Every structure is written in structure tokens, then in C-alpha cells.
Amino acid sequence: MYRVEEILFFMMQNRWRLFQILFLLYLIILSCMDIRKKKLSLRVLLAGAPAAVISGISASEIPAALLIAGGAVGAGFLAVSKISGEAMGYGDSILITILGGFLGFWNILSVLTAAFLLAAVFSAVMLVRRGFTRKSSFPFVPFLTAAYIGVLLTGGF
């Protein structure tokens, strides 16, 4: 039987992986919410911010400047949300800010590239099948989640 000290030692040795799994669960919850309601609860959304900060301080080997720059990428998306009249929702932009603060600059760029690529393929397929028009909208968080999983599985971070 494991002792408390052994469990704590395991958790300390694998804290970055544990935070990654925790963040994956958070993204899955937000994805389900986005698919069902096409709206994200601000309370649930902001619950990920403390985990991002705590992981950055205690578990991540990413330099603080890159974590801040990752969050700044999300701040850029907030500006785009404001300027575009929410063509990209504020919830998506807030999530990108939190995710950027969690992953850092280079990793958030990898996740965003993959997410936009997946969303573009999905959009093209739906346009060809006449399931969408040019004015249609769809939830973006599931694409962020799929991209996060893909980058995670390929050893991106």
C-alpha cells in the first residue's frame, strides 16, 4: 500500500503532467458547454486562470516571459473580438488568454495553428456539403481542445 509520502513524491515529480491532464479536463468541460449552448459560463471559464498561474509558478519549465507573451496572444484575440463585433466570441478569446498563460508563447501558437487548421477543414467540408452558409457560426472551443490533445500527444509540450 502506498504511503502518503510516496504519493506526494509522485505528484511533485509529475506535477507538469498532472496540470496538463487537469487542463485537458477543463477544456473538455468547456467544449461540451460550447457545443450545447454556444456560450461559455464566465465563472467556469475564469476557473482555469488560477490553475494556469499556479502551474506557471510551480510546475512549468517555460520562462515567465514566454508565459506572459502567451497570455498577450490571447489579449490580441480579445482586441479582435472587440473590433470584429464578436465574430470571434469573448469566451474563446478569454480561453486563449488563459491557455496562452498556461502554455507560453510558442506552444499557444502551435495549438492555435492546429485549431484554426481543423476549423478550416471542418468549415470547408460543411460548405461543400451545404451544411453551412458563409454566415454560419460554430463553436471553436472543441477545435482548441482537439488541437491541445494533438500537440500534447505529439510531444509538443
Secondary structure as a PSIPRED ss2 file (coil, helix, strand):
# PSIPRED VFORMAT (PSIPRED V4.0)

   1 M C   1.000  0.000  0.000
   2 Y C   1.000  0.000  0.000
   3 R C   1.000  0.000  0.000
   4 V H   0.000  1.000  0.000
   5 E H   0.000  1.000  0.000
   6 E H   0.000  1.000  0.000
   7 I H   0.000  1.000  0.000
   8 L H   0.000  1.000  0.000
   9 F H   0.000  1.000  0.000
  10 F H   0.000  1.000  0.000
  11 M H   0.000  1.000  0.000
  12 M H   0.000  1.000  0.000
  13 Q H   0.000  1.000  0.000
  14 N C   1.000  0.000  0.000
  15 R H   0.000  1.000  0.000
  16 W H   0.000  1.000  0.000
  17 R H   0.000  1.000  0.000
  18 L H   0.000  1.000  0.000
  19 F H   0.000  1.000  0.000
  20 Q H   0.000  1.000  0.000
  21 I H   0.000  1.000  0.000
  22 L H   0.000  1.000  0.000
  23 F H   0.000  1.000  0.000
  24 L H   0.000  1.000  0.000
  25 L H   0.000  1.000  0.000
  26 Y H   0.000  1.000  0.000
  27 L H   0.000  1.000  0.000
  28 I H   0.000  1.000  0.000
  29 I H   0.000  1.000  0.000
  30 L H   0.000  1.000  0.000
  31 S H   0.000  1.000  0.000
  32 C H   0.000  1.000  0.000
  33 M H   0.000  1.000  0.000
  34 D H   0.000  1.000  0.000
  35 I H   0.000  1.000  0.000
  36 R H   0.000  1.000  0.000
  37 K H   0.000  1.000  0.000
  38 K C   1.000  0.000  0.000
  39 K C   1.000  0.000  0.000
  40 L C   1.000  0.000  0.000
  41 S C   1.000  0.000  0.000
  42 L H   0.000  1.000  0.000
  43 R H   0.000  1.000  0.000
  44 V H   0.000  1.000  0.000
  45 L H   0.000  1.000  0.000
  46 L H   0.000  1.000  0.000
  47 A C   1.000  0.000  0.000
  48 G H   0.000  1.000  0.000
  49 A H   0.000  1.000  0.000
  50 P H   0.000  1.000  0.000
  51 A H   0.000  1.000  0.000
  52 A H   0.000  1.000  0.000
  53 V H   0.000  1.000  0.000
  54 I H   0.000  1.000  0.000
  55 S H   0.000  1.000  0.000
  56 G H   0.000  1.000  0.000
  57 I H   0.000  1.000  0.000
  58 S H   0.000  1.000  0.000
  59 A C   1.000  0.000  0.000
  60 S C   1.000  0.000  0.000
  61 E C   1.000  0.000  0.000
  62 I C   1.000  0.000  0.000
  63 P C   1.000  0.000  0.000
  64 A H   0.000  1.000  0.000
  65 A H   0.000  1.000  0.000
  66 L H   0.000  1.000  0.000
  67 L H   0.000  1.000  0.000
  68 I H   0.000  1.000  0.000
  69 A H   0.000  1.000  0.000
  70 G H   0.000  1.000  0.000
  71 G H   0.000  1.000  0.000
  72 A H   0.000  1.000  0.000
  73 V H   0.000  1.000  0.000
  74 G H   0.000  1.000  0.000
  75 A H   0.000  1.000  0.000
  76 G H   0.000  1.000  0.000
  77 F H   0.000  1.000  0.000
  78 L H   0.000  1.000  0.000
  79 A H   0.000  1.000  0.000
  80 V H   0.000  1.000  0.000
  81 S H   0.000  1.000  0.000
  82 K H   0.000  1.000  0.000
  83 I H   0.000  1.000  0.000
  84 S C   1.000  0.000  0.000
  85 G C   1.000  0.000  0.000
  86 E C   1.000  0.000  0.000
  87 A C   1.000  0.000  0.000
  88 M C   1.000  0.000  0.000
  89 G C   1.000  0.000  0.000
  90 Y H   0.000  1.000  0.000
  91 G H   0.000  1.000  0.000
  92 D H   0.000  1.000  0.000
  93 S H   0.000  1.000  0.000
  94 I H   0.000  1.000  0.000
  95 L H   0.000  1.000  0.000
  96 I H   0.000  1.000  0.000
  97 T H   0.000  1.000  0.000
  98 I H   0.000  1.000  0.000
  99 L H   0.000  1.000  0.000
 100 G H   0.000  1.000  0.000
 101 G H   0.000  1.000  0.000
 102 F H   0.000  1.000  0.000
 103 L H   0.000  1.000  0.000
 104 G C   1.000  0.000  0.000
 105 F H   0.000  1.000  0.000
 106 W H   0.000  1.000  0.000
 107 N H   0.000  1.000  0.000
 108 I H   0.000  1.000  0.000
 109 L H   0.000  1.000  0.000
 110 S H   0.000  1.000  0.000
 111 V H   0.000  1.000  0.000
 112 L H   0.000  1.000  0.000
 113 T H   0.000  1.000  0.000
 114 A H   0.000  1.000  0.000
 115 A H   0.000  1.000  0.000
 116 F H   0.000  1.000  0.000
 117 L H   0.000  1.000  0.000
 118 L H   0.000  1.000  0.000
 119 A H   0.000  1.000  0.000
 120 A H   0.000  1.000  0.000
 121 V H   0.000  1.000  0.000
 122 F H   0.000  1.000  0.000
 123 S H   0.000  1.000  0.000
 124 A H   0.000  1.000  0.000
 125 V H   0.000  1.000  0.000
 126 M H   0.000  1.000  0.000
 127 L H   0.000  1.000  0.000
 128 V H   0.000  1.000  0.000
 129 R C   1.000  0.000  0.000
 130 R C   1.000  0.000  0.000
 131 G C   1.000  0.000  0.000
 132 F C   1.000  0.000  0.000
 133 T C   1.000  0.000  0.000
 134 R C   1.000  0.000  0.000
 135 K C   1.000  0.000  0.000
 136 S C   1.000  0.000  0.000
 137 S C   1.000  0.000  0.000
 138 F C   1.000  0.000  0.000
 139 P C   1.000  0.000  0.000
 140 F C   1.000  0.000  0.000
 141 V H   0.000  1.000  0.000
 142 P H   0.000  1.000  0.000
 143 F H   0.000  1.000  0.000
 144 L H   0.000  1.000  0.000
 145 T H   0.000  1.000  0.000
 146 A H   0.000  1.000  0.000
 147 A H   0.000  1.000  0.000
 148 Y H   0.000  1.000  0.000
 149 I H   0.000  1.000  0.000
 150 G H   0.000  1.000  0.000
 151 V H   0.000  1.000  0.000
 152 L H   0.000  1.000  0.000
 153 L H   0.000  1.000  0.000
 154 T C   1.000  0.000  0.000
 155 G C   1.000  0.000  0.000
 156 G C   1.000  0.000  0.000
 157 F C   1.000  0.000  0.000
